[in-house]
Every structure is written in C-alpha cells, then in structure tokens.
Amino acid sequence: MIATKLRIVGNSKKSIIGIIICLLFMMVLPFFAQALGGMTWVRIIDQALLYVMLALGLNIVVGFAGLLDLGYIAFYAVGAYAAALLTTSHLTDSFAHIAAMFPAGIHLPFLLVMVVGAVLAAIAGIMLGAPILKLKGDYLALVTLGFGEIIRIFMNNLGKDVFNITNGPRGINGIEPVSIFGFSFDQTIHIGSLTLTREFLYFYLFLALAMFSMFICYRLQNSRLGRAWMAFREDDVAARAMGINLRNIKLLAFSLGATFGGVAGSLFAAFQGFISPESFSFMESIAILTMVVLGGIGHIPGVILGAFVITALPEILRYTIEPLQKAIFGQIFIDSAVLRPLILGLCMVMVMLFRPKGLWPKPERNDKRDDEISDDAKVIPTEVL
C-alpha cells in the first residue's frame, strides 16, 4: 500500500510538471506563429482554441455518453446569434417596441451575454434530447443531423422585412468585441518592446477559457455523473439494471455539451464581428466530430490534439501545395482549393487505417494477474507493519 501511494504521488508530480511545460509553451506559441507566418497564423491558433472548446463539449456527448450527435454546430449558432442580438442595434432597428424599451440599443455586458448564450444553448440541448430519448445508433444520428440543419435554415429564414430577427443570409455585423470589466480585447497593448494586438489578447482569453473547459471535463469524467455516462456508453441495459436514470443522464449530456457550444459561439461572434448562417453549415459539425474521433474518443488530451490538427492541417496545405508543385513540376497543375480537401481526406483515411482509436487514444487499463494480486497481498502486511 505504501508503494502504491508513492507511485500515485510520483505520477501526480509528473502530471503537474507536464501541465506547466505545456502552459509555458502555449504562452509563447503566438509569438512563434507570428515570426513564422505572420498574424494570419495567430488568428488560426485563436480559431483552433475555439474548436478545442467545441470539441470538448462534443466529447461529453460522443466520448463520455456514447451518443452520436451530427448537429452539434446548432448550439454554436445559438450562442453566436445570442451575442449578436444582445450587443448590436439590430433588434432596435427592426422592431419599434424594442427600440422604445432600449432607446440606446441593447448593449449588454459580455459576461452576461456569454451566460445567456450558454443558457439558451443548454435549453436547445434539452429540446433536442427530450424527444429522442429512446433513439440510438443511426436513427439518433439522423435526428441530430436534421436538428442542426433546421437551426441553420431557421436562422436563414428569420430575415424577412416584417419579422427580421436574424437578418437572414445577409448576417449581422457590427457585433461588439469582448469587454470584461471595462477592458476591451479589441485594442493593441505595448509592454516594453512587446506589442500585443487584438489577436494576442483574444488568444490568451481563449486559452484561459479552453483550460477552464478542460478542467470541467476532467471533473465531469471523474464524477459520479461521468461514471454513469460511461456505464451507459458500455451497456445501457446493465446501467439501467444498476439503477441509473438513463433519461436524466442523456439530457444532462446534451445540455452540458451544448453549453460549451453556446459559450464558444458567443466568443466567435465577438471575435469575428460578423456572423451569418453560412458559418454554421453541416460540414462544420462533421469537422468537430472529426476532431473528436481523430484525436481519440473520450480522451481529453487526444480531443485537444485533434482540434489543433484539423484546424492547422488545411491551412498548412493551403500554403505548401502550390509552392511544392512549382518546385517539382515548375508550374501549378491543380489549384490548392481542389487538392487540399483530397489530401486532407487521404490523411484521415490513413490515420483511421493505422490508428483506428485516434492519434492519442485513451490508455487501456490492464488488469493484474492472479499471481501479482497474491504477491501484493503478501507484501501489504509487511509494509504496514
């Protein structure tokens, strides 16, 4: 027992050291990205951190609970449109009675906007989960796919002149940037010789929120609710026989996963300053699901790795395919926009063939042999004495 405790303490120290090293690396990552590829790559890393939050939220539904969700992007859209409507003058310009209530326009603090986006996304998750409690497998995938498309079409059609809520395909612009306690992230700060533009400020904000999301996911995974999700994922009949309320844990999985999407959507709207229904297409849901599967279903570090790989790989191919063709053939035969999805799909197929559990799968627990257990039982009294 003493040896076991010492081994656990040693592993904890290694984990803390690893977390510190990763945190220090992430703190200086945008400076390396700027030096290598300019400010464009800093924005790509910002987008990758948003996808990390989305992938962690989807991992709750797919990885922990084992529920296939192909319409996760709908919760992202709910959070984004909530931020757009609550920080712009769109509603006051479209509806006279709202303009009478808010003459200066609706400009709520961003923290409140983020909470509203998370709550609305959670309600949308419950609305999705409640009617489909008895569905599983392909039927569940089809229903969630339809839900995601319904939300996108809904946002696209609520832009009529008489009842203009979302401004339809024209989208909503002029969304206010993130401002917390009077500090706006849409500015440039000079600290000695360092110049931190808005991309750097948003990077550290997104990094802090991504780390907080990762902490929540770890706590959920090790909680009673997390163990109930995993029991349901492995065998729903056995989980029901053990007294687990399957209805409640399904609804909690959909609502908690949707909350991550709502927060990420509000951040996306504030970061971009413009949103439209085209930003929330079905392919975005597939991309987020690919991040979870490619990285390692149910493994939080693997999901984070998958989010960075899927976000960065297309951009790397964008800037390397055409120069590589020029270097080899002397001219460009195939445009990068055509060849890039082909190479990305081929890489994913190769990974699924040779790494079917993902790039960083969850470590498997190896049960001890009977002779090892007997040896431990013999050692324990001696160590205790």
C-alpha positions as CSV (number, residue, x, y, z in Angstrom):
1,M,0.0,0.0,0.0
2,I,2.9,2.4,0.8
3,A,4.4,1.6,-2.6
4,T,1.1,2.3,-4.3
5,K,0.7,5.7,-2.6
6,L,4.3,6.7,-3.5
7,R,3.6,5.7,-7.1
8,I,0.5,7.8,-7.3
9,V,2.3,10.8,-5.8
10,G,5.1,10.4,-8.3
11,N,2.6,10.3,-11.2
12,S,0.9,13.5,-9.8
13,K,4.2,15.3,-9.8
14,K,4.9,14.3,-13.4
15,S,1.4,15.4,-14.4
16,I,1.9,18.8,-12.8
17,I,5.3,19.3,-14.4
18,G,3.8,18.3,-17.8
19,I,1.0,20.8,-17.4
20,I,3.4,23.6,-16.5
21,I,5.6,22.8,-19.6
22,C,2.5,22.8,-21.9
23,L,1.2,26.0,-20.4
24,L,4.6,27.8,-20.9
25,F,4.7,26.5,-24.5
26,M,1.2,27.8,-25.1
27,M,2.1,31.2,-23.7
28,V,4.8,31.8,-26.2
29,L,3.2,29.9,-29.1
30,P,1.6,33.0,-30.7
31,F,5.0,34.8,-30.9
32,F,6.5,31.8,-32.8
33,A,3.5,31.7,-35.0
34,Q,3.8,35.4,-35.8
35,A,7.5,35.0,-36.5
36,L,7.0,32.1,-38.9
37,G,3.8,33.0,-40.7
38,G,2.7,36.5,-39.7
39,M,-0.6,37.5,-37.9
40,T,-2.6,35.1,-40.0
41,W,-1.3,32.1,-38.1
42,V,-2.1,33.8,-34.8
43,R,-5.7,34.1,-35.9
44,I,-5.6,30.4,-36.9
45,I,-4.5,29.4,-33.4
46,D,-7.3,31.6,-32.0
47,Q,-9.7,29.7,-34.1
48,A,-8.2,26.4,-33.0
49,L,-8.8,27.2,-29.4
50,L,-12.4,27.9,-30.2
51,Y,-12.6,24.5,-31.8
52,V,-11.0,23.0,-28.7
53,M,-13.9,24.2,-26.6
54,L,-16.4,22.9,-29.2
55,A,-14.6,19.5,-29.4
56,L,-14.5,19.2,-25.6
57,G,-18.3,19.9,-25.5
58,L,-19.0,17.3,-28.2
59,N,-16.7,14.8,-26.4
60,I,-19.1,14.9,-23.5
61,V,-21.9,13.7,-25.8
62,V,-20.0,11.4,-28.0
63,G,-17.0,10.3,-25.9
64,F,-18.4,10.1,-22.4
65,A,-22.1,9.2,-23.1
66,G,-21.6,7.4,-26.4
67,L,-24.4,9.5,-28.2
68,L,-23.7,10.3,-31.8
69,D,-24.5,13.9,-32.5
70,L,-24.2,15.2,-36.0
71,G,-25.9,18.6,-35.4
72,Y,-23.7,20.0,-32.7
73,I,-23.0,23.1,-34.7
74,A,-26.6,24.2,-33.9
75,F,-25.6,25.1,-30.3
76,Y,-22.6,27.1,-31.7
77,A,-25.1,29.1,-33.8
78,V,-27.4,29.7,-30.8
79,G,-24.6,31.2,-28.8
80,A,-23.3,33.3,-31.7
81,Y,-26.7,34.7,-32.6
82,A,-27.5,35.4,-28.9
83,A,-24.3,37.5,-28.7
84,A,-25.1,39.2,-32.0
85,L,-28.6,40.2,-31.0
86,L,-27.7,41.4,-27.5
87,T,-24.7,43.5,-28.4
88,T,-25.9,45.3,-31.6
89,S,-28.7,47.6,-32.6
90,H,-30.2,45.1,-35.0
91,L,-33.3,44.3,-32.8
92,T,-34.0,48.0,-32.1
93,D,-33.7,48.9,-35.8
94,S,-36.1,46.1,-36.7
95,F,-38.8,46.4,-34.0
96,A,-40.2,49.7,-32.8
97,H,-41.4,48.4,-29.5
98,I,-37.9,47.1,-28.6
99,A,-36.5,50.5,-29.7
100,A,-38.9,52.2,-27.3
101,M,-37.7,50.0,-24.4
102,F,-34.0,50.4,-25.3
103,P,-33.5,53.8,-27.0
104,A,-29.7,53.5,-26.9
105,G,-29.8,49.9,-28.2
106,I,-29.3,46.6,-26.5
107,H,-25.6,46.6,-25.3
108,L,-25.3,44.1,-22.5
109,P,-22.0,43.3,-20.8
110,F,-20.2,40.5,-22.5
111,L,-20.1,38.2,-19.4
112,L,-23.9,38.4,-19.2
113,V,-24.1,37.8,-22.9
114,M,-21.9,34.7,-22.6
115,V,-24.1,33.4,-19.8
116,V,-27.3,34.0,-21.8
117,G,-25.7,32.2,-24.8
118,A,-24.8,29.2,-22.6
119,V,-28.2,29.0,-21.1
120,L,-30.0,29.3,-24.4
121,A,-27.7,26.6,-25.9
122,A,-28.4,24.3,-22.9
123,I,-32.2,24.8,-23.4
124,A,-31.7,23.9,-27.1
125,G,-29.8,20.8,-26.0
126,I,-32.7,19.7,-23.8
127,M,-35.1,20.4,-26.6
128,L,-33.1,18.1,-28.8
129,G,-32.6,15.4,-26.2
130,A,-36.1,15.2,-24.8
131,P,-37.9,13.8,-27.9
132,I,-35.1,11.3,-28.8
133,L,-34.5,9.6,-25.5
134,K,-35.3,6.2,-26.9
135,L,-33.3,6.6,-30.2
136,K,-29.8,5.2,-30.7
137,G,-27.4,4.5,-33.4
138,D,-28.2,5.5,-37.0
139,Y,-31.6,6.9,-36.0
140,L,-30.1,9.2,-33.4
141,A,-27.5,10.4,-35.9
142,L,-30.2,11.2,-38.5
143,V,-32.4,13.2,-36.0
144,T,-29.4,15.2,-34.7
145,L,-28.4,15.9,-38.3
146,G,-31.8,17.2,-39.0
147,F,-31.8,19.4,-35.9
148,G,-28.6,21.1,-37.0
149,E,-30.0,21.8,-40.4
150,I,-33.3,23.0,-39.0
151,I,-31.5,25.6,-36.9
152,R,-29.4,26.8,-39.8
153,I,-32.5,27.1,-42.1
154,F,-34.4,28.7,-39.2
155,M,-31.6,31.4,-38.9
156,N,-31.6,31.8,-42.6
157,N,-35.4,32.4,-43.0
158,L,-35.9,34.7,-40.0
159,G,-34.7,37.7,-42.0
160,K,-38.0,38.9,-43.6
161,D,-38.8,42.6,-43.5
162,V,-41.8,42.1,-41.4
163,F,-40.2,39.8,-38.8
164,N,-36.5,40.4,-39.2
165,I,-34.7,38.7,-36.2
166,T,-31.6,37.2,-37.8
167,N,-31.3,39.4,-40.9
168,G,-31.3,36.1,-42.9
169,P,-28.4,35.3,-45.3
170,R,-27.1,38.9,-45.0
171,G,-26.0,38.2,-41.5
172,I,-25.4,40.5,-38.6
173,N,-22.4,42.8,-38.5
174,G,-21.1,45.3,-36.0
175,I,-21.0,42.9,-33.1
176,E,-19.2,44.4,-30.1
177,P,-15.9,42.9,-29.2
178,V,-15.3,41.2,-25.8
179,S,-15.1,43.7,-23.0
180,I,-14.6,42.4,-19.4
181,F,-14.9,44.9,-16.5
182,G,-14.1,47.8,-18.9
183,F,-11.1,46.1,-20.5
184,S,-11.6,45.7,-24.3
185,F,-9.8,42.9,-26.1
186,D,-10.1,44.8,-29.4
187,Q,-7.1,47.0,-28.9
188,T,-3.3,47.0,-29.1
189,I,-1.2,47.0,-25.9
190,H,2.5,47.9,-25.7
191,I,4.5,46.3,-22.9
192,G,8.1,47.4,-23.3
193,S,9.3,46.1,-26.6
194,L,6.3,43.7,-27.0
195,T,3.3,44.7,-29.0
196,L,0.1,42.7,-28.2
197,T,-2.5,43.1,-30.9
198,R,-6.1,42.0,-30.5
199,E,-5.2,38.6,-31.9
200,F,-2.8,38.1,-29.0
201,L,-5.3,39.3,-26.4
202,Y,-8.0,37.0,-27.8
203,F,-5.5,34.2,-27.8
204,Y,-4.9,34.4,-24.0
205,L,-8.6,34.8,-23.4
206,F,-9.4,31.7,-25.4
207,L,-6.6,29.8,-23.8
208,A,-7.9,30.6,-20.3
209,L,-11.4,29.5,-21.2
210,A,-10.1,26.4,-23.0
211,M,-8.1,25.4,-19.9
212,F,-11.2,26.0,-17.7
213,S,-13.3,23.9,-20.1
214,M,-10.6,21.1,-19.9
215,F,-10.8,21.3,-16.1
216,I,-14.6,21.0,-16.1
217,C,-14.3,18.0,-18.4
218,Y,-11.8,16.2,-16.2
219,R,-14.0,16.9,-13.1
220,L,-17.1,15.5,-15.0
221,Q,-15.2,12.5,-16.2
222,N,-14.2,11.5,-12.6
223,S,-17.5,12.4,-11.1
224,R,-20.5,10.1,-10.4
225,L,-22.2,11.6,-13.4
226,G,-19.2,10.8,-15.6
227,R,-19.1,7.2,-14.4
228,A,-22.8,6.9,-15.1
229,W,-22.3,8.2,-18.7
230,M,-19.5,5.6,-19.3
231,A,-21.7,2.8,-17.8
232,F,-24.5,3.8,-20.2
233,R,-22.0,4.0,-23.1
234,E,-20.7,0.5,-22.5
235,D,-24.1,-1.2,-21.8
236,D,-27.3,0.7,-21.4
237,V,-29.2,-2.4,-20.2
238,A,-26.7,-3.1,-17.4
239,A,-26.7,0.6,-16.5
240,R,-30.4,0.7,-16.1
241,A,-30.3,-2.5,-14.0
242,M,-27.8,-0.8,-11.7
243,G,-30.4,1.9,-11.0
244,I,-29.0,4.7,-13.3
245,N,-31.7,7.1,-14.6
246,L,-30.9,6.9,-18.3
247,R,-33.3,9.8,-19.2
248,N,-31.6,12.2,-16.8
249,I,-28.1,11.4,-17.8
250,K,-28.9,11.7,-21.5
251,L,-30.5,15.1,-21.1
252,L,-27.5,16.2,-18.9
253,A,-25.1,15.0,-21.6
254,F,-26.9,17.0,-24.4
255,S,-27.4,20.1,-22.2
256,L,-23.8,20.2,-20.8
257,G,-22.3,19.6,-24.2
258,A,-24.5,22.3,-25.7
259,T,-23.3,24.8,-23.0
260,F,-19.8,24.5,-24.3
261,G,-21.1,25.2,-27.8
262,G,-23.0,28.3,-26.6
263,V,-20.0,29.8,-24.9
264,A,-17.8,29.2,-27.9
265,G,-20.4,30.7,-30.2
266,S,-20.6,33.9,-28.3
267,L,-16.8,34.2,-28.3
268,F,-16.8,33.5,-32.1
269,A,-19.3,36.3,-32.8
270,A,-17.4,38.8,-30.7
271,F,-14.1,37.8,-32.3
272,Q,-15.3,37.9,-35.9
273,G,-17.7,40.9,-35.5
274,F,-19.9,39.3,-38.1
275,I,-22.0,36.1,-38.4
276,S,-24.3,34.6,-41.0
277,P,-25.9,31.2,-41.4
278,E,-23.2,30.0,-43.7
279,S,-20.8,29.9,-40.7
280,F,-22.9,27.0,-39.2
281,S,-23.2,24.5,-42.0
282,F,-23.4,20.7,-41.7
283,M,-19.7,20.4,-42.7
284,E,-18.8,22.3,-39.5
285,S,-20.5,19.7,-37.4
286,I,-18.6,17.0,-39.4
287,A,-15.3,18.8,-38.8
288,I,-15.9,19.0,-35.0
289,L,-16.9,15.3,-34.9
290,T,-13.8,14.5,-36.9
291,M,-11.6,16.3,-34.2
292,V,-13.1,14.1,-31.5
293,V,-12.7,10.8,-33.5
294,L,-9.3,11.6,-35.0
295,G,-7.8,12.7,-31.6
296,G,-9.3,9.8,-29.6
297,I,-12.9,9.4,-28.5
298,G,-13.3,10.0,-24.8
299,H,-9.7,11.1,-24.2
300,I,-9.5,14.8,-23.4
301,P,-5.8,15.4,-24.5
302,G,-6.5,13.5,-27.7
303,V,-9.5,15.6,-28.4
304,I,-7.5,18.8,-28.0
305,L,-4.8,17.4,-30.3
306,G,-7.4,16.5,-32.9
307,A,-8.8,20.0,-32.7
308,F,-5.4,21.6,-33.4
309,V,-4.6,19.1,-36.2
310,I,-7.9,19.5,-38.1
311,T,-7.6,23.3,-37.8
312,A,-4.0,23.7,-38.7
313,L,-3.6,21.0,-41.4
314,P,-5.8,22.6,-44.1
315,E,-4.0,25.9,-43.6
316,I,-0.6,24.2,-43.8
317,L,-1.7,22.6,-47.1
318,R,-3.0,25.9,-48.3
319,Y,0.4,27.5,-48.1
320,T,2.5,24.4,-49.2
321,I,0.7,22.7,-52.1
322,E,1.2,25.3,-54.8
323,P,4.9,26.1,-53.9
324,L,5.6,22.3,-53.8
325,Q,4.1,21.9,-57.3
326,K,6.2,24.8,-58.6
327,A,9.3,23.2,-57.1
328,I,8.7,19.8,-58.5
329,F,7.0,20.5,-61.9
330,G,7.8,24.1,-62.5
331,Q,4.1,25.1,-62.7
332,I,0.8,24.7,-60.9
333,F,-1.4,21.8,-62.3
334,I,-4.1,21.6,-59.6
335,D,-5.3,24.6,-57.5
336,S,-4.9,24.3,-53.8
337,A,-8.6,24.7,-53.2
338,V,-9.2,21.5,-55.1
339,L,-6.2,19.4,-53.9
340,R,-6.4,20.4,-50.3
341,P,-9.6,18.6,-49.4
342,L,-8.4,15.5,-51.2
343,I,-5.1,15.4,-49.3
344,L,-6.9,16.1,-46.0
345,G,-9.3,13.3,-46.6
346,L,-6.5,10.9,-47.6
347,C,-4.6,11.7,-44.4
348,M,-7.7,11.0,-42.3
349,V,-8.3,7.7,-44.1
350,M,-4.6,6.7,-43.4
351,V,-5.0,7.6,-39.8
352,M,-8.2,5.5,-39.4
353,L,-6.5,2.6,-41.1
354,F,-3.3,2.6,-39.0
355,R,-4.6,4.4,-35.9
356,P,-8.2,3.4,-35.6
357,K,-8.5,4.5,-32.0
358,G,-7.2,8.0,-32.8
359,L,-3.9,9.8,-32.7
360,W,-3.9,9.9,-28.9
361,P,-6.3,7.2,-27.6
362,K,-7.3,6.7,-24.1
363,P,-4.9,4.4,-22.2
364,E,-6.3,1.0,-21.6
365,R,-6.3,-0.4,-18.1
366,N,-4.6,-3.7,-17.8
367,D,-5.9,-6.0,-15.0
368,K,-3.4,-7.6,-12.8
369,R,-2.8,-11.4,-13.0
370,D,-3.8,-13.5,-10.1
371,D,-0.2,-14.2,-9.1
372,E,0.5,-10.4,-9.0
373,I,-2.5,-9.8,-6.8
374,S,-1.4,-12.6,-4.4
375,D,2.1,-11.1,-4.3
376,D,0.7,-7.7,-3.4
377,A,-1.4,-9.3,-0.7
378,K,1.7,-10.8,0.8
379,V,3.6,-7.6,0.7
380,I,0.9,-5.4,2.2
381,P,1.1,-6.7,5.9
382,T,4.9,-6.4,5.9
383,E,4.8,-2.8,4.6
384,V,2.1,-1.8,7.0
385,L,4.0,-3.3,10.0
